[in-house]
Amino acid sequence: MKTQEISYKDLSKSQLDILKDVYVESRVKLMSNEEIKDFVKTILEDQIKGTVGNEEEREAWKEMKDFFKNEFNQQIELVKQKCPSSIDLLADPKQDESDRRMELLEKRKEENEQKVKDMW
């Protein structure tokens, strides 16, 4: 007779939270430094570059400002020097966002395909 598989619904919220903590700790312990860096980079890119709307853009801005602290204005000036704002005047912001998201999705797809190839 087949035993019924346990589902997350069979656990209380606190039990599920503990299981998630154990999973995170175990997964991180098994990762190399390079894997951890790649993972964090992916998360940060999604979080910062994948913003939609003013509220998320403000959150990303605040996070960058908190990170750079006193050097934030200097970083902004360096970016302005590298990329004059007149280039953006011709672009459609909605299209730019769509293009950025598509590039990010393609990049993730390629990375996942490479990981699968590396496993074999």
Biopython code that builds the backbone (N, CA, C, O; Angstrom):
import numpy as np
from Bio.PDB.StructureBuilder import StructureBuilder

atoms = [
    (1, "MET", "N", (0.838, -1.174, 0.000)),
    (1, "MET", "CA", (0.000, 0.000, 0.000)),
    (1, "MET", "C", (0.884, 1.238, 0.000)),
    (1, "MET", "O", (1.867, 1.314, 0.737)),
    (2, "LYS", "N", (0.528, 2.191, -0.822)),
    (2, "LYS", "CA", (1.299, 3.415, -0.995)),
    (2, "LYS", "C", (1.051, 4.387, 0.160)),
    (2, "LYS", "O", (-0.094, 4.640, 0.535)),
    (3, "THR", "N", (2.139, 4.929, 0.719)),
    (3, "THR", "CA", (1.974, 5.908, 1.786)),
    (3, "THR", "C", (1.721, 7.283, 1.178)),
    (3, "THR", "O", (2.282, 7.629, 0.138)),
    (4, "GLN", "N", (0.881, 8.047, 1.831)),
    (4, "GLN", "CA", (0.536, 9.375, 1.333)),
    (4, "GLN", "C", (1.684, 10.339, 1.585)),
    (4, "GLN", "O", (2.249, 10.379, 2.679)),
    (5, "GLU", "N", (2.019, 11.110, 0.569)),
    (5, "GLU", "CA", (3.115, 12.072, 0.681)),
    (5, "GLU", "C", (2.700, 13.231, 1.582)),
    (5, "GLU", "O", (1.565, 13.703, 1.527)),
    (6, "ILE", "N", (3.633, 13.678, 2.404)),
    (6, "ILE", "CA", (3.376, 14.808, 3.304)),
    (6, "ILE", "C", (3.430, 16.093, 2.495)),
    (6, "ILE", "O", (4.266, 16.241, 1.604)),
    (7, "SER", "N", (2.548, 17.006, 2.803)),
    (7, "SER", "CA", (2.468, 18.298, 2.125)),
    (7, "SER", "C", (2.783, 19.400, 3.129)),
    (7, "SER", "O", (2.715, 19.199, 4.342)),
    (8, "TYR", "N", (3.129, 20.564, 2.599)),
    (8, "TYR", "CA", (3.376, 21.711, 3.486)),
    (8, "TYR", "C", (2.129, 22.055, 4.291)),
    (8, "TYR", "O", (2.225, 22.669, 5.354)),
    (9, "LYS", "N", (0.976, 21.668, 3.797)),
    (9, "LYS", "CA", (-0.278, 21.945, 4.501)),
    (9, "LYS", "C", (-0.416, 21.104, 5.772)),
    (9, "LYS", "O", (-1.214, 21.420, 6.655)),
    (10, "ASP", "N", (0.378, 20.022, 5.849)),
    (10, "ASP", "CA", (0.336, 19.156, 7.024)),
    (10, "ASP", "C", (1.116, 19.722, 8.208)),
    (10, "ASP", "O", (1.019, 19.206, 9.321)),
    (11, "LEU", "N", (1.890, 20.785, 7.970)),
    (11, "LEU", "CA", (2.695, 21.394, 9.029)),
    (11, "LEU", "C", (2.052, 22.695, 9.504)),
    (11, "LEU", "O", (1.350, 23.371, 8.752)),
    (12, "SER", "N", (2.305, 23.024, 10.754)),
    (12, "SER", "CA", (1.851, 24.321, 11.263)),
    (12, "SER", "C", (2.773, 25.393, 10.685)),
    (12, "SER", "O", (3.822, 25.073, 10.125)),
    (13, "LYS", "N", (2.393, 26.647, 10.816)),
    (13, "LYS", "CA", (3.220, 27.730, 10.295)),
    (13, "LYS", "C", (4.595, 27.722, 10.952)),
    (13, "LYS", "O", (5.603, 27.905, 10.269)),
    (14, "SER", "N", (4.654, 27.516, 12.250)),
    (14, "SER", "CA", (5.948, 27.514, 12.937)),
    (14, "SER", "C", (6.798, 26.311, 12.508)),
    (14, "SER", "O", (8.014, 26.441, 12.365)),
    (15, "GLN", "N", (6.180, 25.153, 12.301)),
    (15, "GLN", "CA", (6.924, 23.989, 11.823)),
    (15, "GLN", "C", (7.477, 24.236, 10.419)),
    (15, "GLN", "O", (8.622, 23.896, 10.120)),
    (16, "LEU", "N", (6.657, 24.823, 9.577)),
    (16, "LEU", "CA", (7.082, 25.130, 8.212)),
    (16, "LEU", "C", (8.224, 26.147, 8.224)),
    (16, "LEU", "O", (9.171, 26.023, 7.448)),
    (17, "ASP", "N", (8.139, 27.144, 9.093)),
    (17, "ASP", "CA", (9.216, 28.139, 9.215)),
    (17, "ASP", "C", (10.527, 27.477, 9.661)),
    (17, "ASP", "O", (11.595, 27.814, 9.149)),
    (18, "ILE", "N", (10.449, 26.547, 10.604)),
    (18, "ILE", "CA", (11.643, 25.847, 11.070)),
    (18, "ILE", "C", (12.227, 25.002, 9.942)),
    (18, "ILE", "O", (13.443, 24.983, 9.752)),
    (19, "LEU", "N", (11.379, 24.308, 9.196)),
    (19, "LEU", "CA", (11.850, 23.505, 8.072)),
    (19, "LEU", "C", (12.540, 24.388, 7.026)),
    (19, "LEU", "O", (13.570, 24.009, 6.467)),
    (20, "LYS", "N", (11.973, 25.550, 6.771)),
    (20, "LYS", "CA", (12.576, 26.486, 5.817)),
    (20, "LYS", "C", (13.942, 26.960, 6.319)),
    (20, "LYS", "O", (14.887, 27.070, 5.539)),
    (21, "ASP", "N", (14.045, 27.240, 7.622)),
    (21, "ASP", "CA", (15.330, 27.651, 8.205)),
    (21, "ASP", "C", (16.374, 26.552, 8.048)),
    (21, "ASP", "O", (17.519, 26.828, 7.692)),
    (22, "VAL", "N", (15.982, 25.313, 8.312)),
    (22, "VAL", "CA", (16.901, 24.185, 8.177)),
    (22, "VAL", "C", (17.345, 24.050, 6.724)),
    (22, "VAL", "O", (18.523, 23.814, 6.453)),
    (23, "TYR", "N", (16.407, 24.199, 5.787)),
    (23, "TYR", "CA", (16.731, 24.110, 4.359)),
    (23, "TYR", "C", (17.747, 25.192, 3.967)),
    (23, "TYR", "O", (18.754, 24.900, 3.322)),
    (24, "VAL", "N", (17.475, 26.443, 4.363)),
    (24, "VAL", "CA", (18.360, 27.548, 3.999)),
    (24, "VAL", "C", (19.754, 27.307, 4.564)),
    (24, "VAL", "O", (20.743, 27.426, 3.840)),
    (25, "GLU", "N", (19.844, 26.975, 5.834)),
    (25, "GLU", "CA", (21.150, 26.735, 6.469)),
    (25, "GLU", "C", (21.892, 25.586, 5.786)),
    (25, "GLU", "O", (23.088, 25.696, 5.517)),
    (26, "SER", "N", (21.201, 24.499, 5.508)),
    (26, "SER", "CA", (21.828, 23.341, 4.866)),
    (26, "SER", "C", (22.297, 23.671, 3.464)),
    (26, "SER", "O", (23.394, 23.286, 3.059)),
    (27, "ARG", "N", (21.465, 24.384, 2.729)),
    (27, "ARG", "CA", (21.816, 24.734, 1.349)),
    (27, "ARG", "C", (23.041, 25.645, 1.307)),
    (27, "ARG", "O", (23.946, 25.436, 0.499)),
    (28, "VAL", "N", (23.066, 26.646, 2.170)),
    (28, "VAL", "CA", (24.184, 27.585, 2.199)),
    (28, "VAL", "C", (25.478, 26.859, 2.596)),
    (28, "VAL", "O", (26.536, 27.134, 2.030)),
    (29, "LYS", "N", (25.401, 25.944, 3.556)),
    (29, "LYS", "CA", (26.594, 25.196, 3.994)),
    (29, "LYS", "C", (27.207, 24.401, 2.845)),
    (29, "LYS", "O", (28.426, 24.237, 2.784)),
    (30, "LEU", "N", (26.378, 23.913, 1.946)),
    (30, "LEU", "CA", (26.870, 23.081, 0.852)),
    (30, "LEU", "C", (27.373, 23.889, -0.346)),
    (30, "LEU", "O", (27.984, 23.333, -1.259)),
    (31, "MET", "N", (27.120, 25.188, -0.343)),
    (31, "MET", "CA", (27.524, 26.022, -1.473)),
    (31, "MET", "C", (28.973, 26.481, -1.319)),
    (31, "MET", "O", (29.443, 26.764, -0.217)),
    (32, "SER", "N", (29.664, 26.545, -2.455)),
    (32, "SER", "CA", (31.023, 27.102, -2.448)),
    (32, "SER", "C", (30.910, 28.629, -2.390)),
    (32, "SER", "O", (29.831, 29.186, -2.588)),
    (33, "ASN", "N", (32.028, 29.296, -2.117)),
    (33, "ASN", "CA", (32.025, 30.757, -2.089)),
    (33, "ASN", "C", (31.593, 31.325, -3.440)),
    (33, "ASN", "O", (30.862, 32.313, -3.497)),
    (34, "GLU", "N", (32.044, 30.701, -4.519)),
    (34, "GLU", "CA", (31.685, 31.167, -5.859)),
    (34, "GLU", "C", (30.181, 31.017, -6.108)),
    (34, "GLU", "O", (29.553, 31.907, -6.682)),
    (35, "GLU", "N", (29.609, 29.896, -5.678)),
    (35, "GLU", "CA", (28.167, 29.684, -5.823)),
    (35, "GLU", "C", (27.380, 30.705, -5.003)),
    (35, "GLU", "O", (26.355, 31.213, -5.455)),
    (36, "ILE", "N", (27.855, 30.998, -3.814)),
    (36, "ILE", "CA", (27.177, 31.985, -2.974)),
    (36, "ILE", "C", (27.226, 33.363, -3.633)),
    (36, "ILE", "O", (26.221, 34.072, -3.666)),
    (37, "LYS", "N", (28.390, 33.741, -4.155)),
    (37, "LYS", "CA", (28.522, 35.034, -4.833)),
    (37, "LYS", "C", (27.602, 35.110, -6.050)),
    (37, "LYS", "O", (26.936, 36.123, -6.265)),
    (38, "ASP", "N", (27.566, 34.050, -6.838)),
    (38, "ASP", "CA", (26.696, 34.029, -8.017)),
    (38, "ASP", "C", (25.228, 34.149, -7.617)),
    (38, "ASP", "O", (24.455, 34.868, -8.250)),
    (39, "PHE", "N", (24.858, 33.429, -6.553)),
    (39, "PHE", "CA", (23.481, 33.450, -6.088)),
    (39, "PHE", "C", (23.089, 34.846, -5.603)),
    (39, "PHE", "O", (22.031, 35.364, -5.962)),
    (40, "VAL", "N", (23.940, 35.437, -4.797)),
    (40, "VAL", "CA", (23.664, 36.774, -4.272)),
    (40, "VAL", "C", (23.616, 37.791, -5.404)),
    (40, "VAL", "O", (22.773, 38.687, -5.396)),
    (41, "LYS", "N", (24.511, 37.662, -6.376)),
    (41, "LYS", "CA", (24.509, 38.572, -7.522)),
    (41, "LYS", "C", (23.191, 38.472, -8.280)),
    (41, "LYS", "O", (22.612, 39.488, -8.663)),
    (42, "THR", "N", (22.723, 37.262, -8.494)),
    (42, "THR", "CA", (21.449, 37.055, -9.186)),
    (42, "THR", "C", (20.301, 37.710, -8.426)),
    (42, "THR", "O", (19.460, 38.387, -9.018)),
    (43, "ILE", "N", (20.272, 37.504, -7.120)),
    (43, "ILE", "CA", (19.205, 38.080, -6.290)),
    (43, "ILE", "C", (19.264, 39.605, -6.330)),
    (43, "ILE", "O", (18.236, 40.261, -6.500)),
    (44, "LEU", "N", (20.461, 40.173, -6.176)),
    (44, "LEU", "CA", (20.599, 41.629, -6.191)),
    (44, "LEU", "C", (20.222, 42.213, -7.550)),
    (44, "LEU", "O", (19.560, 43.249, -7.617)),
    (45, "GLU", "N", (20.639, 41.557, -8.629)),
    (45, "GLU", "CA", (20.281, 42.044, -9.964)),
    (45, "GLU", "C", (18.770, 42.043, -10.145)),
    (45, "GLU", "O", (18.197, 43.011, -10.644)),
    (46, "ASP", "N", (18.129, 40.953, -9.738)),
    (46, "ASP", "CA", (16.669, 40.887, -9.852)),
    (46, "ASP", "C", (16.007, 41.962, -8.999)),
    (46, "ASP", "O", (15.048, 42.605, -9.426)),
    (47, "GLN", "N", (16.524, 42.148, -7.800)),
    (47, "GLN", "CA", (15.941, 43.109, -6.862)),
    (47, "GLN", "C", (16.139, 44.549, -7.327)),
    (47, "GLN", "O", (15.206, 45.350, -7.264)),
    (48, "ILE", "N", (17.325, 44.885, -7.786)),
    (48, "ILE", "CA", (17.645, 46.271, -8.125)),
    (48, "ILE", "C", (17.296, 46.609, -9.576)),
    (48, "ILE", "O", (16.731, 47.669, -9.844)),
    (49, "LYS", "N", (17.622, 45.733, -10.496)),
    (49, "LYS", "CA", (17.392, 46.042, -11.908)),
    (49, "LYS", "C", (15.996, 45.650, -12.379)),
    (49, "LYS", "O", (15.543, 46.110, -13.427)),
    (50, "GLY", "N", (15.319, 44.812, -11.619)),
    (50, "GLY", "CA", (13.994, 44.364, -12.016)),
    (50, "GLY", "C", (12.871, 45.197, -11.422)),
    (50, "GLY", "O", (11.757, 44.704, -11.246)),
    (51, "THR", "N", (13.155, 46.455, -11.111)),
    (51, "THR", "CA", (12.143, 47.308, -10.484)),
    (51, "THR", "C", (11.055, 47.689, -11.481)),
    (51, "THR", "O", (11.309, 47.891, -12.668)),
    (52, "VAL", "N", (9.837, 47.779, -10.959)),
    (52, "VAL", "CA", (8.696, 48.199, -11.764)),
    (52, "VAL", "C", (7.960, 49.274, -10.981)),
    (52, "VAL", "O", (7.582, 49.063, -9.828)),
    (53, "GLY", "N", (7.762, 50.407, -11.597)),
    (53, "GLY", "CA", (7.007, 51.465, -10.945)),
    (53, "GLY", "C", (7.849, 52.310, -10.009)),
    (53, "GLY", "O", (8.967, 51.952, -9.638)),
    (54, "ASN", "N", (7.272, 53.439, -9.643)),
    (54, "ASN", "CA", (7.986, 54.411, -8.821)),
    (54, "ASN", "C", (8.317, 53.905, -7.417)),
    (54, "ASN", "O", (9.394, 54.194, -6.897)),
    (55, "GLU", "N", (7.410, 53.162, -6.805)),
    (55, "GLU", "CA", (7.634, 52.697, -5.435)),
    (55, "GLU", "C", (8.844, 51.762, -5.370)),
    (55, "GLU", "O", (9.707, 51.920, -4.506)),
    (56, "GLU", "N", (8.904, 50.800, -6.272)),
    (56, "GLU", "CA", (10.053, 49.887, -6.281)),
    (56, "GLU", "C", (11.333, 50.623, -6.651)),
    (56, "GLU", "O", (12.403, 50.313, -6.126)),
    (57, "GLU", "N", (11.229, 51.595, -7.553)),
    (57, "GLU", "CA", (12.411, 52.374, -7.942)),
    (57, "GLU", "C", (12.923, 53.174, -6.752)),
    (57, "GLU", "O", (14.133, 53.292, -6.559)),
    (58, "ARG", "N", (12.005, 53.730, -5.945)),
    (58, "ARG", "CA", (12.402, 54.459, -4.736)),
    (58, "ARG", "C", (13.101, 53.536, -3.746)),
    (58, "ARG", "O", (14.093, 53.924, -3.130)),
    (59, "GLU", "N", (12.590, 52.314, -3.588)),
    (59, "GLU", "CA", (13.212, 51.352, -2.674)),
    (59, "GLU", "C", (14.625, 51.004, -3.134)),
    (59, "GLU", "O", (15.550, 50.951, -2.324)),
    (60, "ALA", "N", (14.788, 50.770, -4.431)),
    (60, "ALA", "CA", (16.118, 50.452, -4.981)),
    (60, "ALA", "C", (17.053, 51.643, -4.783)),
    (60, "ALA", "O", (18.216, 51.471, -4.417)),
    (61, "TRP", "N", (16.541, 52.853, -5.027)),
    (61, "TRP", "CA", (17.332, 54.074, -4.865)),
    (61, "TRP", "C", (17.817, 54.202, -3.425)),
    (61, "TRP", "O", (18.986, 54.498, -3.179)),
    (62, "LYS", "N", (16.900, 53.973, -2.467)),
    (62, "LYS", "CA", (17.256, 54.069, -1.051)),
    (62, "LYS", "C", (18.313, 53.029, -0.690)),
    (62, "LYS", "O", (19.253, 53.329, 0.046)),
    (63, "GLU", "N", (18.166, 51.819, -1.198)),
    (63, "GLU", "CA", (19.145, 50.771, -0.901)),
    (63, "GLU", "C", (20.526, 51.137, -1.439)),
    (63, "GLU", "O", (21.532, 50.941, -0.758)),
    (64, "MET", "N", (20.573, 51.672, -2.670)),
    (64, "MET", "CA", (21.853, 52.081, -3.244)),
    (64, "MET", "C", (22.451, 53.247, -2.458)),
    (64, "MET", "O", (23.655, 53.286, -2.206)),
    (65, "LYS", "N", (21.603, 54.188, -2.079)),
    (65, "LYS", "CA", (22.062, 55.352, -1.319)),
    (65, "LYS", "C", (22.626, 54.922, 0.037)),
    (65, "LYS", "O", (23.668, 55.417, 0.467)),
    (66, "ASP", "N", (21.934, 54.002, 0.704)),
    (66, "ASP", "CA", (22.415, 53.505, 1.995)),
    (66, "ASP", "C", (23.740, 52.756, 1.838)),
    (66, "ASP", "O", (24.604, 52.831, 2.711)),
    (67, "PHE", "N", (23.897, 52.043, 0.742)),
    (67, "PHE", "CA", (25.126, 51.285, 0.519)),
    (67, "PHE", "C", (26.313, 52.203, 0.253)),
    (67, "PHE", "O", (27.367, 52.053, 0.872)),
    (68, "PHE", "N", (26.144, 53.160, -0.674)),
    (68, "PHE", "CA", (27.250, 54.036, -1.056)),
    (68, "PHE", "C", (27.519, 55.138, -0.036)),
    (68, "PHE", "O", (28.613, 55.702, -0.011)),
    (69, "LYS", "N", (26.530, 55.450, 0.807)),
    (69, "LYS", "CA", (26.645, 56.472, 1.855)),
    (69, "LYS", "C", (27.175, 57.794, 1.303)),
    (69, "LYS", "O", (26.552, 58.388, 0.423)),
    (70, "ASN", "N", (28.308, 58.259, 1.804)),
    (70, "ASN", "CA", (28.848, 59.564, 1.419)),
    (70, "ASN", "C", (29.342, 59.606, -0.025)),
    (70, "ASN", "O", (29.528, 60.686, -0.584)),
    (71, "GLU", "N", (29.553, 58.452, -0.623)),
    (71, "GLU", "CA", (30.055, 58.394, -1.996)),
    (71, "GLU", "C", (28.929, 58.326, -3.038)),
    (71, "GLU", "O", (29.199, 58.224, -4.234)),
    (72, "PHE", "N", (27.681, 58.381, -2.591)),
    (72, "PHE", "CA", (26.550, 58.220, -3.500)),
    (72, "PHE", "C", (26.531, 59.291, -4.589)),
    (72, "PHE", "O", (26.395, 58.970, -5.770)),
    (73, "ASN", "N", (26.664, 60.545, -4.206)),
    (73, "ASN", "CA", (26.656, 61.627, -5.203)),
    (73, "ASN", "C", (27.812, 61.484, -6.191)),
    (73, "ASN", "O", (27.656, 61.768, -7.378)),
    (74, "GLN", "N", (28.955, 61.049, -5.707)),
    (74, "GLN", "CA", (30.104, 60.827, -6.577)),
    (74, "GLN", "C", (29.789, 59.708, -7.587)),
    (74, "GLN", "O", (30.132, 59.823, -8.763)),
    (75, "GLN", "N", (29.150, 58.651, -7.138)),
    (75, "GLN", "CA", (28.773, 57.558, -8.039)),
    (75, "GLN", "C", (27.791, 58.043, -9.111)),
    (75, "GLN", "O", (27.880, 57.653, -10.275)),
    (76, "ILE", "N", (26.861, 58.893, -8.698)),
    (76, "ILE", "CA", (25.889, 59.448, -9.652)),
    (76, "ILE", "C", (26.603, 60.278, -10.708)),
    (76, "ILE", "O", (26.296, 60.172, -11.895)),
    (77, "GLU", "N", (27.546, 61.097, -10.286)),
    (77, "GLU", "CA", (28.294, 61.934, -11.235)),
    (77, "GLU", "C", (29.096, 61.076, -12.218)),
    (77, "GLU", "O", (29.166, 61.392, -13.406)),
    (78, "LEU", "N", (29.696, 59.999, -11.727)),
    (78, "LEU", "CA", (30.437, 59.097, -12.613)),
    (78, "LEU", "C", (29.518, 58.472, -13.658)),
    (78, "LEU", "O", (29.890, 58.342, -14.824)),
    (79, "VAL", "N", (28.318, 58.086, -13.231)),
    (79, "VAL", "CA", (27.349, 57.502, -14.159)),
    (79, "VAL", "C", (26.918, 58.534, -15.194)),
    (79, "VAL", "O", (26.801, 58.221, -16.378)),
    (80, "LYS", "N", (26.683, 59.753, -14.749)),
    (80, "LYS", "CA", (26.279, 60.815, -15.673)),
    (80, "LYS", "C", (27.361, 61.091, -16.715)),
    (80, "LYS", "O", (27.052, 61.372, -17.873)),
    (81, "GLN", "N", (28.617, 61.012, -16.310)),
    (81, "GLN", "CA", (29.714, 61.220, -17.246)),
    (81, "GLN", "C", (29.790, 60.098, -18.273)),
    (81, "GLN", "O", (30.068, 60.341, -19.447)),
    (82, "LYS", "N", (29.543, 58.871, -17.828)),
    (82, "LYS", "CA", (29.621, 57.716, -18.719)),
    (82, "LYS", "C", (28.449, 57.669, -19.702)),
    (82, "LYS", "O", (28.596, 57.212, -20.836)),
    (83, "CYS", "N", (27.300, 58.140, -19.260)),
    (83, "CYS", "CA", (26.089, 58.030, -20.077)),
    (83, "CYS", "C", (25.282, 59.319, -19.984)),
    (83, "CYS", "O", (24.493, 59.485, -19.054)),
    (84, "PRO", "N", (25.466, 60.231, -20.931)),
    (84, "PRO", "CA", (24.698, 61.486, -20.909)),
    (84, "PRO", "C", (23.197, 61.221, -20.978)),
    (84, "PRO", "O", (22.756, 60.302, -21.669)),
    (85, "SER", "N", (22.423, 62.016, -20.271)),
    (85, "SER", "CA", (20.976, 61.797, -20.198)),
    (85, "SER", "C", (20.272, 62.054, -21.516)),
    (85, "SER", "O", (19.144, 61.593, -21.693)),
    (86, "SER", "N", (20.887, 62.772, -22.452)),
    (86, "SER", "CA", (20.230, 63.053, -23.729)),
    (86, "SER", "C", (19.917, 61.773, -24.496)),
    (86, "SER", "O", (18.998, 61.760, -25.315)),
    (87, "ILE", "N", (20.659, 60.702, -24.247)),
    (87, "ILE", "CA", (20.393, 59.427, -24.904)),
    (87, "ILE", "C", (19.031, 58.892, -24.484)),
    (87, "ILE", "O", (18.302, 58.343, -25.310)),
    (88, "ASP", "N", (18.680, 59.045, -23.219)),
    (88, "ASP", "CA", (17.422, 58.524, -22.698)),
    (88, "ASP", "C", (16.207, 59.302, -23.187)),
    (88, "ASP", "O", (15.099, 58.767, -23.171)),
    (89, "LEU", "N", (16.378, 60.534, -23.616)),
    (89, "LEU", "CA", (15.250, 61.337, -24.050)),
    (89, "LEU", "C", (14.559, 60.742, -25.275)),
    (89, "LEU", "O", (13.360, 60.944, -25.467)),
    (90, "LEU", "N", (15.292, 60.025, -26.090)),
    (90, "LEU", "CA", (14.736, 59.441, -27.299)),
    (90, "LEU", "C", (14.070, 58.094, -27.042)),
    (90, "LEU", "O", (13.308, 57.614, -27.881)),
    (91, "ALA", "N", (14.340, 57.493, -25.923)),
    (91, "ALA", "CA", (13.856, 56.151, -25.642)),
    (91, "ALA", "C", (12.475, 56.169, -25.001)),
    (91, "ALA", "O", (12.104, 57.117, -24.308)),
    (92, "ASP", "N", (11.727, 55.105, -25.248)),
    (92, "ASP", "CA", (10.429, 54.898, -24.627)),
    (92, "ASP", "C", (10.640, 54.156, -23.321)),
    (92, "ASP", "O", (11.126, 53.025, -23.342)),
    (93, "PRO", "N", (10.288, 54.758, -22.164)),
    (93, "PRO", "CA", (10.560, 54.120, -20.879)),
    (93, "PRO", "C", (9.893, 52.749, -20.742)),
    (93, "PRO", "O", (10.480, 51.838, -20.160)),
    (94, "LYS", "N", (8.684, 52.592, -21.265)),
    (94, "LYS", "CA", (8.008, 51.297, -21.175)),
    (94, "LYS", "C", (8.743, 50.250, -21.995)),
    (94, "LYS", "O", (8.865, 49.101, -21.569)),
    (95, "GLN", "N", (9.226, 50.629, -23.151)),
    (95, "GLN", "CA", (9.962, 49.699, -23.999)),
    (95, "GLN", "C", (11.296, 49.347, -23.347)),
    (95, "GLN", "O", (11.722, 48.193, -23.380)),
    (96, "ASP", "N", (11.955, 50.346, -22.751)),
    (96, "ASP", "CA", (13.216, 50.096, -22.057)),
    (96, "ASP", "C", (13.028, 49.066, -20.951)),
    (96, "ASP", "O", (13.832, 48.144, -20.816)),
    (97, "GLU", "N", (11.971, 49.220, -20.162)),
    (97, "GLU", "CA", (11.688, 48.290, -19.064)),
    (97, "GLU", "C", (11.439, 46.888, -19.612)),
    (97, "GLU", "O", (11.946, 45.901, -19.079)),
    (98, "SER", "N", (10.670, 46.816, -20.659)),
    (98, "SER", "CA", (10.390, 45.522, -21.283)),
    (98, "SER", "C", (11.668, 44.887, -21.811)),
    (98, "SER", "O", (11.903, 43.696, -21.605)),
    (99, "ASP", "N", (12.489, 45.673, -22.489)),
    (99, "ASP", "CA", (13.754, 45.162, -23.026)),
    (99, "ASP", "C", (14.674, 44.681, -21.904)),
    (99, "ASP", "O", (15.313, 43.634, -22.015)),
    (100, "ARG", "N", (14.732, 45.465, -20.820)),
    (100, "ARG", "CA", (15.570, 45.095, -19.687)),
    (100, "ARG", "C", (15.128, 43.776, -19.077)),
    (100, "ARG", "O", (15.954, 42.922, -18.753)),
    (101, "ARG", "N", (13.819, 43.616, -18.922)),
    (101, "ARG", "CA", (13.292, 42.379, -18.349)),
    (101, "ARG", "C", (13.561, 41.182, -19.262)),
    (101, "ARG", "O", (13.910, 40.101, -18.788)),
    (102, "MET", "N", (13.397, 41.379, -20.567)),
    (102, "MET", "CA", (13.660, 40.298, -21.515)),
    (102, "MET", "C", (15.137, 39.896, -21.484)),
    (102, "MET", "O", (15.458, 38.709, -21.516)),
    (103, "GLU", "N", (16.027, 40.877, -21.422)),
    (103, "GLU", "CA", (17.458, 40.581, -21.341)),
    (103, "GLU", "C", (17.781, 39.807, -20.069)),
    (103, "GLU", "O", (18.568, 38.860, -20.090)),
    (104, "LEU", "N", (17.172, 40.215, -18.971)),
    (104, "LEU", "CA", (17.398, 39.546, -17.697)),
    (104, "LEU", "C", (16.889, 38.108, -17.749)),
    (104, "LEU", "O", (17.559, 37.198, -17.263)),
    (105, "LEU", "N", (15.711, 37.896, -18.334)),
    (105, "LEU", "CA", (15.165, 36.545, -18.465)),
    (105, "LEU", "C", (16.052, 35.675, -19.345)),
    (105, "LEU", "O", (16.305, 34.514, -19.024)),
    (106, "GLU", "N", (16.523, 36.235, -20.452)),
    (106, "GLU", "CA", (17.408, 35.492, -21.344)),
    (106, "GLU", "C", (18.708, 35.117, -20.635)),
    (106, "GLU", "O", (19.213, 34.004, -20.783)),
    (107, "LYS", "N", (19.235, 36.060, -19.869)),
    (107, "LYS", "CA", (20.476, 35.810, -19.133)),
    (107, "LYS", "C", (20.276, 34.674, -18.132)),
    (107, "LYS", "O", (21.120, 33.784, -18.027)),
    (108, "ARG", "N", (19.157, 34.699, -17.394)),
    (108, "ARG", "CA", (18.857, 33.645, -16.422)),
    (108, "ARG", "C", (18.709, 32.299, -17.131)),
    (108, "ARG", "O", (19.192, 31.280, -16.637)),
    (109, "LYS", "N", (18.051, 32.295, -18.270)),
    (109, "LYS", "CA", (17.849, 31.067, -19.032)),
    (109, "LYS", "C", (19.192, 30.488, -19.470)),
    (109, "LYS", "O", (19.421, 29.285, -19.341)),
    (110, "GLU", "N", (20.074, 31.334, -19.985)),
    (110, "GLU", "CA", (21.395, 30.883, -20.407)),
    (110, "GLU", "C", (22.205, 30.355, -19.226)),
    (110, "GLU", "O", (22.896, 29.343, -19.346)),
    (111, "GLU", "N", (22.120, 31.042, -18.082)),
    (111, "GLU", "CA", (22.847, 30.594, -16.899)),
    (111, "GLU", "C", (22.342, 29.236, -16.430)),
    (111, "GLU", "O", (23.133, 28.369, -16.059)),
    (112, "ASN", "N", (21.020, 29.050, -16.446)),
    (112, "ASN", "CA", (20.447, 27.779, -16.028)),
    (112, "ASN", "C", (20.824, 26.664, -16.991)),
    (112, "ASN", "O", (21.107, 25.546, -16.560)),
    (113, "GLU", "N", (20.833, 26.953, -18.296)),
    (113, "GLU", "CA", (21.236, 25.955, -19.277)),
    (113, "GLU", "C", (22.702, 25.577, -19.077)),
    (113, "GLU", "O", (23.071, 24.410, -19.204)),
    (114, "GLN", "N", (23.530, 26.567, -18.766)),
    (114, "GLN", "CA", (24.960, 26.297, -18.538)),
    (114, "GLN", "C", (25.153, 25.427, -17.300)),
    (114, "GLN", "O", (25.991, 24.525, -17.296)),
    (115, "LYS", "N", (24.373, 25.698, -16.243)),
    (115, "LYS", "CA", (24.475, 24.904, -15.019)),
    (115, "LYS", "C", (24.098, 23.451, -15.288)),
    (115, "LYS", "O", (24.722, 22.532, -14.757)),
    (116, "VAL", "N", (23.071, 23.247, -16.119)),
    (116, "VAL", "CA", (22.656, 21.888, -16.458)),
    (116, "VAL", "C", (23.770, 21.200, -17.244)),
    (116, "VAL", "O", (24.066, 20.032, -16.994)),
    (117, "LYS", "N", (24.389, 21.904, -18.187)),
    (117, "LYS", "CA", (25.490, 21.326, -18.955)),
    (117, "LYS", "C", (26.658, 20.993, -18.038)),
    (117, "LYS", "O", (27.290, 19.947, -18.187)),
    (118, "ASP", "N", (26.947, 21.889, -17.078)),
    (118, "ASP", "CA", (28.051, 21.670, -16.164)),
    (118, "ASP", "C", (27.835, 20.427, -15.297)),
    (118, "ASP", "O", (28.791, 19.742, -14.933)),
    (119, "MET", "N", (26.588, 20.148, -14.975)),
    (119, "MET", "CA", (26.273, 19.001, -14.134)),
    (119, "MET", "C", (26.580, 17.700, -14.857)),
    (119, "MET", "O", (26.940, 16.709, -14.221)),
    (120, "TRP", "N", (26.444, 17.690, -16.159)),
    (120, "TRP", "CA", (26.666, 16.464, -16.924)),
    (120, "TRP", "C", (28.077, 16.430, -17.392)),
    (120, "TRP", "O", (28.483, 15.479, -18.059)),
]
sb = StructureBuilder()
sb.init_structure("model")
sb.init_model(0)
sb.init_chain("A")
sb.init_seg("    ")
for serial, (resi, resn, name, xyz) in enumerate(atoms, 1):
    if name == "N":
        sb.init_residue(resn, " ", resi, " ")
    sb.init_atom(name, np.array(xyz, "f"), 0.0, 1.0, " ", f" {name:<3s}", serial, name[0])
structure = sb.get_structure()
